Amino acid sequence: MLKNMTKNEFNRLYALVQDKIGVEIGCGIGNITKAISGSCKRVYAVDTFDHVKVEEFVEYVKDCKNVRLIESFPHLASKIFNENELDFVFVNGEQTESGIEQTINDFYPKLKMDGVIIFHDYHTEFFEKEVLPEVKEICDRYYKVHDGSLDSMVWIIKRNEL
Ligand SMILES: C[S@@+](CC[C@H](N)C(=O)[O-])C[C@H]1O[C@@H](n2cnc3c(N)ncnc32)[C@H](O)[C@@H]1O
């Protein structure tokens, strides 16, 4: 069982990324990375590894052949991808207001039409007051209507805006 996610969230995430290629921002030691690698086609795992050791991540996912590590800030990592290339972006790392905003601006254009951007830590009731994330405020500002939400996870599907 994953420590940082509810069972509902994980099951939905697993379904959203099934057979898809995408990015996980804030992979940490790779708990979620390893778990979703069983569902997705390929996942690029992005982290700065300031608080966890990259070696731990590498060891933890060593048998997952569809995991690619990007040790970097999300902003720099985003430059690797072309526009309309990714099926999913799962954001679970940068939780400052400016960081989330930057991540949306950097990665949303990289999504294919019908691709999905998924945010964890949206609903604040799951957290202690002193570590309240800013995800809700930013998501609500950028996307007035979410396509889906479950516990503290929300997702938005990219559509042709004609
Ligand atoms: C909530 S933890 C993620 C836990 C991880 N998904 C797991 O299952 O173990 C947040 C992660 O985001 C990373 N992080 C924080 N700020 C970041 C940033 N600006 N860019 C990339 N990663 C960042 C941290 O290093 C940490 O590993």
The ligand as a Gaussian input file, in Angstrom:
#p B3LYP/6-31G(d) Opt

LIG

0 1
 C        5.471000      14.420000      -1.846000
 S        7.096000      13.956000      -2.317000
 C        6.785000      12.787000      -3.544000
 C        6.784000      11.419000      -3.015000
 C        6.952000      10.366000      -4.072000
 N        5.996000      10.498000      -5.144000
 C        6.879000       9.007000      -3.437000
 O        5.924000       8.306000      -3.703000
 O        7.775000       8.681000      -2.697000
 C        7.623000      15.363000      -3.194000
 C        8.889000      15.216000      -4.035000
 O        8.982000      16.364000      -4.839000
 C       10.320000      16.731000      -4.962000
 N       10.385000      18.156000      -5.273000
 C       10.171000      19.216000      -4.493000
 N       10.345000      20.366000      -5.137000
 C       10.675000      20.011000      -6.398000
 C       10.971000      20.740000      -7.565000
 N       11.000000      22.051000      -7.587000
 N       11.254000      20.045000      -8.671000
 C       11.224000      18.707000      -8.709000
 N       10.945000      17.947000      -7.641000
 C       10.678000      18.607000      -6.498000
 C       10.957000      16.372000      -3.637000
 O       12.337000      16.133000      -3.808000
 C       10.188000      15.113000      -3.263000
 O       10.879000      13.970000      -3.671000

